[in-house]
C-alpha cells in the first residue's frame, strides 16, 4: 500500500496594495450583496477578515514580474481601492494574500464563490440577539451591519420566538413567513399551542397564525381603542401585540376587558359634562344603530354669537389671509412658510366659526342627547331630540308644533323594524354547504346598504333626482297607481327594517347625516317661514335641496314581508343612471357584512370571481372561520360585490318616438284630466272645467 501524499497549502504572504491588479478571470460579473461602499466601511472598522487569493503575473518568458492579479476577491480589492482613494489607507499598505500557482484562475474564482456556505438566517437572528445581550444597542448593531434599526428589531423579534419553533424552522418544518407570523404574540406557550393546532390543518398560512394568536384581541384601529388612546390603555397595564413584518394598524390590544372598562369610564365622564347642560335625559353607548333617532323631533339650537374679541380676531385673521393670497396670486407655487401660515389661519378661522349651540330652557326641559363614539374614535354628541312621549300636549284648538325640523328630513315610519327583528332568522338553522340562495335577512341588510348609498348618490345628482320625482308623480297622475318606482314621493322617509352591521359608520351614511345637519341649520326653525326662505334661495340651492328631499324618499330595501319586484327593478335603473358603484361608495365584503353570513360555497364563488380559480382552490379545504378570514384578506381592495349590490347596465335601445297629436283636430274635448280618488284608484274622464272648478282654482292661486 502506497503512502498517501500530504497536502501542501498555498503560501500566504503580505503584498503591498500597489502590487495588486484585478484579473479578467473573475467569474463574478453581476453585482450582488453588500455594496462596495458598505464593505469599505466594514474593512475600516474591522480590517480585512479574509485573505485575497492572487496569482503571480508572468512576463513573456514565464518569469514573475512582481505584480499579482486577483481572480477571487475583486470586491475586497475594490473596497481597499476606495479606502486608498479616500486617503484612509496607504497605497503601499500590506494586504494578506494567498498565492496560487496551480490550476486555472477561473477555477479559483468559481470555487471560492460556490464552496462558500451562506449563513442560515436563524444564525443571524441569534448573533444579533447575542450582541444585544452583551450590551450593544439596536442602533449600534444596525450601524455595524449597515441595516436600519427596524431590521435589527425584526431579527431580535424572530430570535425571541419559542425555542421549539426556532428548532422547527431550522429543520425546515416551518417557513420564514410562518415564523414571522408567530412574532405577533410574545407568549411562548400560546405560540406552541397554535403550532400544534396547525399541524392538523390542511393549510398553515401566515394569516391563519396571526388570526389564531390575536383571537379575542381588539385592533388598535377600533373606535374604542382610538377613543381611550393607546397610551392610556398601556398606562392601565394593557398589553399591545405588534407585528413588525407587515402593516398592523397599530397592533392588537390584548386585554379586551380592560379596554371595555376604560371606554365606559371615559364615556361616563364625558356624559356628565353633557348632562350638566340641563337635558331631560342622556343616553350613553359605544354605538347606536343607524336610524336610532327616527320617530323623534329634533330641536335645532342657535349658534352662540361671537364676542367682540372673537370678532376682532376673526377680522384680523381674514385680513392676513387675504393679504397673503393677494401677495402670492401670481406665484405658481406658494413658499412652504406661506402655505403653512395659510393653513394655520384657515384652522383658526374654522375654530372661531364653529360656534357652540345654545338651546332654550323649554327645549332642554323636554329634549335629550345621545353620547357615543364615532367611527374615528371621537366623542359624538347628538343633542336636541324629543321623544314622542315628551312632546307637549297641544290644546284642542291649537295646531301641532312644527317649529323644529325632523331628524331625517321627513315623516318617520318606525314599525318596519319590529317586523324584521321578530322574524325568525334563517341563518340560525343548520347551514347547508351548497350554493343556496342568500337568506332573506341578509338580502334585506345588503339592500339597506344599497338604499342608503343610492340616497347619497342621488342627492349628488339633482337632475336625475328631478327626473325620478317626475316619474313617480307621472305614475300617480296618469296611470293606475302601481309600484314601478322606488321613489316614495308622498314624501315619507321610512326607517330601515334591517339594521345591517356597521351601516351607520359607512361613508355614505356619514355623508347623508352631514347633509341633514347642513340643511337643518340652513332652513328656518318655523314652518311658516319656510316658503319665504325658499324663495330667497338661488337656483343651485333649490336644486340641491330638492335632490336631497327626493333622495330621502328612496326605498330600495328588499324586505321579506313586503315584496316589490317592480320597485326594486326600478332601483337598479336609478342606480345605473346615477352611476352608483357600491365598492367605490365604500362597501367591502367582511366577515360581519357578508362572508360570515353565507355558505362556504358562496365564499368560494366570491373568491373565484375576484381572484380566480387558483385562489379559490387554495382555501377550499379550510374550515368555515379560517375560510372567512382568508377570503376577507383575498377580497380586500378587489371591488368585488355580491350580485344584489351590483349596478346593472342601462339599456342601450333607442327610446321610442312619440307623436304629439292635437286633440282638438280629432274632434276630442279640449281638456283630458286623470286624477286619483281617495282609495288610490285612477279615473280617466273627458270633461270641460265647470264653473265650480274654476272657482276652486281661483281660490287655490289667490
C-alpha atoms as one frame of an Amber mdcrd trajectory, in Angstrom:
protein
   0.000   0.000   0.000   1.451   3.309  -1.111   1.763   6.060   1.435  -0.789
   8.901   0.879   0.872  12.188  -0.055   0.388  15.059   2.395  -1.476  18.176
   1.207   0.549  21.346   0.843  -1.421  24.580   1.366  -0.863  27.635  -0.786
   1.616  30.116   0.597   0.371  33.175   2.469   2.202  36.489   2.325   1.641
  40.226   2.695   1.730  42.036  -0.643   1.676  45.857  -0.974  -1.648  47.112
  -2.323   0.031  48.877  -5.270   1.365  45.500  -6.483  -2.168  44.072  -6.930
  -4.354  44.251 -10.055  -7.740  42.793 -10.953  -7.874  39.690 -13.107 -10.220
  39.144 -16.057 -10.651  35.556 -14.846 -13.033  36.521 -12.022 -16.313  34.697
 -12.688 -18.383  37.217 -10.729 -19.925  39.600 -13.264 -23.200  40.595 -11.595
 -23.249  42.875  -8.595 -24.975  41.309  -5.579 -24.950  41.598  -1.811 -23.270
  44.342   0.222 -22.192  47.413  -1.756 -18.521  48.347  -2.219 -19.020  51.428
  -0.030 -20.512  49.373   2.823 -17.741  46.767   2.519 -15.118  49.533   2.642
 -16.659  50.882   5.855 -16.698  47.378   7.321 -12.997  46.877   6.482 -12.224
  50.268   8.002 -13.977  49.196  11.214 -12.788  45.562  11.487  -9.881  45.416
   8.976  -9.757  42.655   6.347 -11.330  39.465   7.758 -10.312  37.078   4.941
  -7.267  36.965   2.683  -7.388  37.677  -1.053  -6.490  34.900  -3.489  -3.848
  36.062  -6.012  -1.647  34.650  -8.805   1.755  35.981  -9.934   1.741  37.971
 -13.184   4.294  36.403 -15.562   6.192  38.019 -18.450   6.615  36.527 -21.939
   9.367  34.252 -20.718   7.256  32.938 -17.776   9.179  34.872 -15.122   7.370
  36.672 -12.297   7.044  40.446 -12.750   6.456  41.312  -9.111   2.793  42.100
  -9.778  -0.104  39.881  -8.712  -3.581  39.532 -10.239  -6.749  38.814  -8.252
  -9.083  36.157  -9.720 -11.053  35.793  -6.432 -11.624  38.705  -4.062 -12.318
  41.513  -6.509 -14.935  43.184  -4.281 -12.485  43.286  -1.394  -9.907  44.817
  -3.738 -12.399  47.472  -4.881 -13.218  48.288  -1.251  -9.486  48.642  -0.437
  -9.056  50.782  -3.562 -11.844  53.096  -2.347 -10.120  53.460   1.039  -6.874
  54.340  -0.737  -8.637  56.994  -2.851 -10.134  58.418   0.338  -6.583  58.586
   1.790  -7.637  56.332   4.650  -5.251  53.534   3.552  -1.652  53.843   2.272
  -1.010  52.749  -1.325   1.794  50.501  -0.081  -0.212  49.021   2.823   0.439
  45.247   3.083  -2.548  43.112   2.103  -2.763  39.495   3.365  -2.915  37.262
   0.288  -2.979  33.546  -0.601  -0.635  32.971  -3.547  -1.842  30.291  -6.011
   0.212  28.864  -8.882  -1.509  25.552  -9.724  -4.712  25.055 -11.711  -6.757
  27.719 -13.528  -7.514  31.234 -12.341 -11.229  30.774 -13.244 -11.252  27.666
 -11.052 -10.024  29.705  -8.076 -12.760  32.294  -8.565 -15.562  29.777  -9.074
 -14.524  27.560  -6.145 -14.309  30.469  -3.721 -17.894  31.550  -4.517 -19.503
  28.114  -4.952 -17.943  26.461  -1.896 -18.936  29.355   0.344 -21.938  28.299
   2.531 -24.388  31.152   3.161 -25.249  31.934   6.762 -28.567  30.456   7.847
 -31.000  33.273   8.776 -31.507  31.769  12.219 -27.779  32.106  12.918 -28.016
  35.787  12.051 -31.027  36.235  14.350 -29.185  34.577  17.225 -25.995  36.551
  16.545 -27.922  39.832  16.776 -29.512  38.572  19.983 -26.104  37.683  21.472
 -24.763  41.155  20.628 -27.832  42.742  22.230 -27.350  40.661  25.388 -23.721
  41.816  25.560 -24.771  45.450  25.765 -24.940  46.633  22.165 -27.930  48.827
  21.423 -30.175  48.216  18.429 -28.821  51.394  16.805 -25.200  50.266  17.299
 -25.905  46.835  15.794 -27.687  48.485  12.853 -24.740  50.819  12.221 -22.228
  47.958  12.416 -24.009  45.940   9.707 -25.392  48.805   7.575 -29.046  47.996
   8.174 -31.882  50.041   9.672 -32.719  49.777  13.391 -36.114  48.364  12.354
 -34.362  45.429  10.635 -32.463  44.733  13.859 -35.731  44.864  15.820 -37.252
  42.366  13.393 -34.297  39.980  13.734 -34.398  40.225  17.531 -38.152  39.588
  17.458 -37.578  36.447  15.385 -34.864  35.246  17.760 -37.300  35.668  20.678
 -39.828  33.149  19.311 -40.288  29.948  21.335 -37.183  27.685  21.060 -39.315
  24.773  19.839 -40.497  26.861  16.900 -36.951  28.018  16.107 -35.895  24.381
  16.012 -38.785  23.624  13.630 -37.623  26.486  11.403 -34.019  25.210  11.483
 -35.260  21.762  10.427 -37.259  23.388   7.588 -40.573  22.263   9.101 -41.661
  25.899   9.073 -41.155  28.725   6.562 -39.731  32.145   7.386 -43.138  33.744
   6.687 -44.733  31.425   9.226 -42.036  32.200  11.790 -42.593  35.929  11.256
 -46.321  35.459  11.903 -45.577  33.907  15.315 -43.796  37.088  16.462 -47.205
  38.773  16.889 -47.526  37.248  20.377 -44.631  37.053  22.896 -46.332  34.180
  24.764 -44.224  31.073  24.069 -46.843  28.712  25.445 -49.523  30.186  23.170
 -47.141  30.051  20.197 -46.535  26.346  20.755 -50.279  25.660  21.177 -51.030
  27.330  17.856 -48.220  25.441  16.121 -49.512  22.117  17.423 -53.032  23.009
  16.295 -51.776  23.989  12.839 -50.080  20.635  12.370 -53.558  19.140  11.992
 -54.658  21.805   9.482 -54.681  21.412   5.742 -53.222  24.905   5.375 -50.762
  26.764   7.604 -50.926  30.210   6.030 -49.333  33.112   7.997 -52.658  34.966
   8.193 -54.170  31.941   9.995 -51.343  32.049  12.534 -51.874  35.763  13.149
 -55.634  35.288  13.460 -55.269  32.452  15.992 -52.712  34.371  18.057 -54.885
  37.502  18.199 -58.248  35.849  18.908 -60.115  37.932  21.475 -57.807  40.914
  20.980 -59.035  44.309  19.745 -57.487  46.101  16.786 -55.729  49.345  17.680
 -57.719  50.961  14.854 -61.001  50.026  16.591 -63.089  53.035  17.599 -62.907
  52.031  21.276 -59.105  51.914  21.250 -58.886  55.254  19.454 -61.323  56.826
  21.923 -59.409  55.713  25.023 -55.955  56.178  23.473 -53.191  53.595  23.301
 -51.088  55.435  25.907 -53.934  55.410  28.442 -54.527  51.706  27.779 -50.849
  50.868  28.343 -50.656  53.047  31.450 -53.551  50.996  32.868 -51.479  47.837
  32.367 -52.751  46.776  28.954 -50.514  44.916  26.502 -50.377  45.672  22.769
 -49.363  42.932  20.357 -47.389  44.235  17.378 -46.442  42.813  14.002 -43.085
  44.160  12.828 -43.271  42.415   9.465 -46.428  43.872   7.943 -48.835  46.752
   8.467 -50.910  46.074  11.567 -52.742  49.418  12.005 -51.114  49.895  15.390
 -51.372  46.310  16.580 -53.876  44.474  18.795 -54.969  45.330  22.323 -54.764
  42.033  24.165 -56.953  42.842  27.194 -60.433  43.472  25.763 -61.994  43.542
  29.249 -59.656  46.312  30.411 -60.418  48.315  27.275 -64.186  47.962  27.806
 -63.830  49.303  31.337 -61.715  52.270  30.206 -64.238  53.105  27.477 -67.147
  53.036  29.947 -65.271  55.251  32.418 -64.369  57.861  29.817 -67.860  57.861
  28.285 -69.382  58.372  31.748 -67.074  61.352  32.370 -67.971  62.902  29.031
 -71.692  62.237  29.600 -71.594  64.027  32.966 -70.407  67.193  31.211 -73.255
  66.908  28.678 -75.782  66.157  31.432 -74.715  69.345  33.197 -76.079  71.313
  30.239 -79.563  70.583  31.587 -81.022  67.978  29.229 -84.032  65.947  30.376
 -82.296  62.665  29.500 -78.934  61.369  28.307 -78.351  58.038  26.607 -74.795
  56.716  26.609 -73.422  53.901  24.456 -70.358  52.918  22.495 -72.527  52.957
  19.393 -76.162  53.390  18.422 -77.754  51.660  15.417 -78.358  53.667  12.273
 -81.729  55.412  12.436 -81.902  55.472  16.242 -83.373  58.991  16.076 -86.274
  58.015  13.794 -89.592  58.958  15.319 -88.090  61.849  17.300 -88.436  65.534
  16.625 -85.186  67.447  16.605 -84.757  70.889  18.053 -82.038  72.885  16.327
 -80.027  75.135  18.609 -78.858  78.645  17.824 -75.095  79.195  17.447 -73.599
  81.313  20.192 -72.653  84.737  18.780 -69.007  85.727  18.699 -67.784  88.075
  21.391 -66.290  91.421  20.423 -62.814  89.985  20.992 -63.562  86.950  18.796
 -65.000  89.212  16.080 -61.807  91.241  16.098 -59.638  88.113  15.972 -61.623
  86.731  13.044 -61.384  90.016  11.139 -57.602  90.170  11.699 -57.151  86.584
  10.526 -59.300  87.229   7.444 -57.306  90.352   6.585 -53.998  88.500   6.922
 -55.317  85.612   4.804 -56.473  87.964   2.023 -53.175  89.863   2.144 -51.074
  86.708   1.782 -53.262  85.394  -1.049 -53.041  88.695  -2.915 -49.260  88.919
  -2.456 -48.741  85.457  -3.976 -51.580  85.465  -6.510 -49.150  85.264  -9.457
 -46.910  82.569  -7.950 -47.064  79.084  -9.477 -46.296  77.530  -6.107 -46.571
  79.003  -2.632 -43.442  79.080  -0.430 -43.585  76.481   2.316 -43.781  79.034
   5.122 -46.632  80.909   3.394 -48.544  77.687   2.694 -48.114  76.633   6.320
 -49.298  80.027   7.592 -52.382  79.964   5.351 -53.261  76.557   6.754 -52.879
  77.839  10.312 -55.120  80.826   9.566 -57.798  78.612   7.987 -57.788  76.331
  11.042 -58.078  79.287  13.421 -60.930  80.802  11.403 -62.814  77.487  11.309
 -62.420  77.178  15.085 -63.963  80.615  15.568 -66.772  79.843  13.106 -67.712
  76.523  14.722 -69.841  78.021  17.447 -71.330  76.053  20.339 -75.107  75.725
  20.142 -77.478  77.396  22.572 -80.847  75.844  23.455 -83.805  77.488  25.125
 -84.730  76.289  28.646 -88.075  74.932  27.396 -86.189  72.808  24.838 -83.821
  71.441  27.485 -86.823  70.504  29.610 -88.266  68.097  27.021 -85.276  67.027
  24.883 -82.253  64.841  25.389 -78.934  63.840  23.865 -77.157  60.704  22.680
 -73.495  60.330  23.710 -71.428  57.766  21.808 -68.223  57.229  19.815 -67.999
  57.861  16.093 -66.179  55.669  13.592 -62.900  57.575  14.026 -62.895  57.178
  17.808 -64.042  60.737  18.590 -66.790  61.669  21.012 -70.152  62.018  19.241
 -72.884  64.092  20.893 -76.323  64.324  19.245 -78.327  66.993  21.064 -81.905
  68.165  20.929 -84.022  65.049  20.284 -87.567  64.939  21.656 -89.185  61.567
  22.260 -92.850  61.239  21.230 -93.937  60.752  24.842 -92.217  64.007  25.857
 -93.969  66.139  23.243 -96.094  68.931  24.757 -99.810  68.181  24.593-101.441
  70.742  22.270-104.729  72.342  23.194-107.699  71.189  21.042-107.792  74.463
  19.116-104.027  74.592  18.574-102.087  73.136  15.681 -99.177  70.759  16.425
 -95.835  72.397  16.995 -93.980  72.419  13.690 -91.121  74.722  14.607 -88.490
  72.017  14.589 -87.100  70.028  11.686 -87.374  66.230  11.776 -84.204  64.279
  12.363 -84.379  62.635   8.952 -85.909  65.448   6.896 -89.366  63.821   6.608
 -92.014  61.678   8.238 -90.943  58.556  10.039 -92.384  55.089   9.948 -90.727
  53.078  12.668 -92.916  49.987  12.516 -90.912  48.134   9.893 -88.035  47.380
  12.233 -90.163  45.308  14.588 -91.320  43.071  11.764 -87.799  42.006  10.913
 -86.434  41.840  14.427 -89.211  39.442  15.485 -88.993  37.281  12.378 -87.058
  34.007  12.631 -83.595  34.267  11.163 -82.934  31.528   8.595 -79.252  31.748
   9.466 -79.987  30.176  12.845 -80.953  26.992  11.066 -78.352  24.366  10.285
 -76.266  25.528   7.366 -76.173  23.517   4.197 -72.864  23.612   2.419 -74.413
  24.208  -1.009 -74.862  27.241  -3.226 -78.275  28.031  -1.775 -79.937  31.452
  -2.214 -78.954  34.234   0.169 -81.126  34.438   3.259 -83.948  36.988   3.257
 -82.428  38.764   6.228 -79.006  39.074   4.595 -80.533  40.351   1.358 -82.565
  42.811   3.442 -79.397  44.057   5.167 -77.375  44.283   1.963 -80.095  46.230
   0.191 -80.288  48.528   3.215 -76.657  49.400   2.460 -77.541  49.853  -1.202
 -80.540  52.060  -0.403 -78.506  54.397   1.779 -75.702  54.625  -0.768 -78.273
  55.182  -3.525 -79.765  58.007  -1.498 -76.315  59.561  -1.190 -75.573  59.170
  -4.908 -78.970  60.563  -5.929 -78.524  63.575  -3.647 -75.406  64.446  -5.654
 -77.284  64.283  -8.972 -80.085  66.890  -8.885 -81.190  66.377 -12.491 -81.679
  62.641 -12.034 -83.431  63.301  -8.721 -85.797  65.669 -10.526 -86.423  63.035
 -13.187 -87.094  60.403 -10.508 -89.600  62.659  -8.787 -91.282  63.488 -12.103
 -91.502  59.787 -12.937 -93.128  58.932  -9.612 -95.615  61.784  -9.878 -96.483
  60.926 -13.502 -97.243  57.370 -12.404 -99.656  58.712  -9.806-101.370  61.167
 -12.170-101.669  59.349 -15.475-101.804  55.614 -14.738-103.470  53.193 -12.417
-101.337  53.560  -9.302 -98.569  50.971  -9.376 -95.230  50.226  -7.747 -92.916
  50.725 -10.681 -90.916  53.407  -8.837 -88.736  53.031  -5.772 -89.087  56.754
  -5.053 -91.775  57.051  -2.399 -92.698  60.574  -3.273 -95.572  61.079  -0.782
 -92.958  62.106   0.625 -92.074  59.841   3.513 -88.674  58.756   4.831 -89.077
  55.387   6.484 -86.639  53.770   8.874 -84.812  50.726   7.633 -86.381  47.429
   8.546 -82.948  45.828   8.840 -80.121  47.218  10.952 -77.152  45.966   8.975
 -73.858  45.763  10.902 -71.764  48.910  10.556 -74.376  50.733   8.456 -74.071
  53.977  10.413 -70.284  54.124  10.036 -70.156  53.895   6.242 -69.018  56.859
   4.175 -72.424  57.156   2.540 -74.270  57.143   5.896 -71.967  59.848   7.204
 -72.470  61.901   4.023 -76.262  61.664   4.373 -76.002  62.633   8.040 -73.819
  65.681   7.279 -76.270  66.776   4.594 -79.215  66.528   7.001 -77.305  68.561
   9.578 -76.398  71.197   6.991 -79.954  71.669   5.717 -81.388  71.624   9.238
 -79.120  74.547  10.074 -79.877  76.413   6.822 -83.684  76.183   6.949 -85.777
  78.440   9.226 -86.924  76.998  12.513 -90.582  77.939  11.999 -92.514  76.104
   9.318 -94.441  79.232   8.298 -91.142  80.920   7.395 -90.043  78.110   5.057
 -91.747  79.396   1.879 -90.197  82.849   2.153 -86.793  81.287   2.840 -87.036
  79.045  -0.223 -87.970  81.962  -2.475 -84.700  83.629  -1.448 -82.592  80.561
  -2.313 -80.688  80.648  -5.590 -81.381  78.027  -8.248 -78.471  75.804  -7.258
 -79.550  75.757  -3.610 -83.122  74.854  -4.540 -81.883  72.093  -6.850 -79.645
  70.693  -4.119 -82.434  70.771  -1.519 -84.877  69.190  -3.972 -82.373  66.411
  -4.736 -81.849  65.795  -1.032 -85.594  65.642  -0.306 -86.208  63.233  -3.188
 -83.198  61.120  -2.208 -84.523  60.723   1.327 -87.664  59.037  -0.052 -85.754
  56.257  -1.830 -86.601  52.805  -0.512 -84.740  50.024  -2.303 -84.631  47.638
   0.670 -85.604  44.055  -0.124 -87.927  43.117   2.734 -89.257  39.547   3.002
 -92.659  40.733   4.224 -93.044  43.454   1.570 -92.317  42.132  -1.931 -91.991
  44.915  -4.512 -90.260  43.399  -7.556 -91.026  46.252  -9.954 -89.932  48.931
  -7.488 -86.680  47.068  -6.838 -86.144  46.714 -10.594 -86.529  50.478 -10.866
 -83.926  50.872  -8.114 -81.468  49.151 -10.456 -82.324  51.578 -13.254 -81.944
  54.533 -10.898 -78.591  53.226  -9.602 -77.330  52.824 -13.176 -78.470  56.335
 -14.085 -76.572  57.979 -11.209 -73.593  55.639 -11.730 -73.728  54.042  -8.286
 -70.766  51.755  -7.554 -71.089  50.215  -4.108 -67.383  49.327  -3.997 -66.380
  52.934  -4.676 -69.068  54.099  -2.251 -67.233  52.176   0.471 -68.923  48.787
   0.941 -66.473  45.917   1.420 -67.080  42.191   1.938 -66.110  41.424   5.541
 -66.960  38.648   7.948 -69.671  40.813   9.534 -71.147  42.289   6.364 -71.242
  39.190   4.154 -68.667  36.393   4.360 -69.639  35.144   7.816 -73.300  35.123
   6.794 -73.174  32.845   3.736 -72.228  29.245   2.983 -68.736  28.098   2.115
 -69.866  27.627  -1.486 -70.815  31.311  -1.647 -67.449  32.332  -0.176 -65.575
  30.273  -2.760 -67.759  31.735  -5.504 -66.794  35.255  -4.398 -63.061  34.469
  -4.293 -63.282  32.692  -7.643 -64.922  35.701  -9.286 -62.489  38.200  -7.780
 -59.160  36.302  -7.730 -59.573  33.277  -9.972 -59.857  29.528  -9.616 -56.348
  29.101  -8.169 -57.024  31.406  -5.203 -60.356  29.703  -4.530 -58.680  26.300
  -4.629 -56.109  27.331  -2.027 -58.775  27.991   0.607 -61.292  25.323  -0.445
 -60.181  22.851   2.251 -60.324  25.300   5.167 -62.868  25.263   7.953 -65.525
  27.986   7.835 -63.873  30.510  10.253 -60.496  30.137   8.547 -62.077  30.391
   5.112 -63.885  33.603   6.104 -60.647  35.182   7.371 -58.720  34.120   4.274
 -61.456  35.301   1.895 -61.691  38.683   3.628 -57.969  39.189   3.048 -58.137
  37.986  -0.557 -61.157  40.153  -1.451 -59.795  43.332   0.150 -59.328  46.033
  -2.470 -60.714  43.954  -5.346 -64.018  45.820  -5.613 -65.955  42.552  -5.611
 -69.661  42.858  -4.817 -72.406  40.282  -4.264 -74.904  40.269  -7.093 -77.573
  42.035  -5.042 -75.267  45.078  -4.712 -74.156  45.236  -8.327 -75.491  48.030
 -10.508 -76.952  46.729 -13.781 -76.038  48.343 -17.093 -78.517  50.752 -18.630
 -80.482  49.530 -21.631 -78.984  50.776 -24.911 -82.101  50.519 -27.054 -83.249
  53.803 -28.539 -86.174  55.391 -26.759 -89.481  55.110 -28.659 -90.633  58.138
 -30.575 -93.946  59.729 -29.711 -96.107  61.887 -31.941 -97.922  64.691 -30.206
-101.450  64.920 -31.584-103.628  67.980 -31.190-106.810  66.582 -29.686-108.905
  69.459 -30.987-108.173  68.391 -34.572-109.645  64.962 -33.831-112.836  66.325
 -32.515-111.916  65.459 -28.931-112.598  67.712 -25.901-110.001  70.366 -25.088
-109.083  69.008 -21.653-108.323  65.442 -20.538-107.952  65.049 -16.775-106.612
  61.989 -14.941-106.927  62.025 -11.169-106.741  59.635  -8.244-109.589  59.163
  -5.811-109.106  58.693  -2.082-108.736  54.942  -2.460-105.748  55.319  -4.752
-107.683  54.211  -7.854-107.167  56.244 -11.021-110.073  57.641 -13.060-109.824
  58.908 -16.656-112.510  61.330 -17.787-113.156  63.732 -20.655-114.674  66.915
 -19.298-114.922  70.616 -19.618-113.965  72.566 -16.484-117.098  73.576 -14.622
-117.738  76.973 -13.110-117.300  75.372  -9.687-113.899  74.020 -10.724-112.834
  77.459 -11.902-113.849  78.970  -8.554-111.783  76.356  -6.696-108.810  77.049
  -8.953-109.003  80.778  -8.383-109.138  80.233  -4.621-106.102  77.965  -4.736
-103.972  80.554  -6.507-105.301  83.562  -4.622
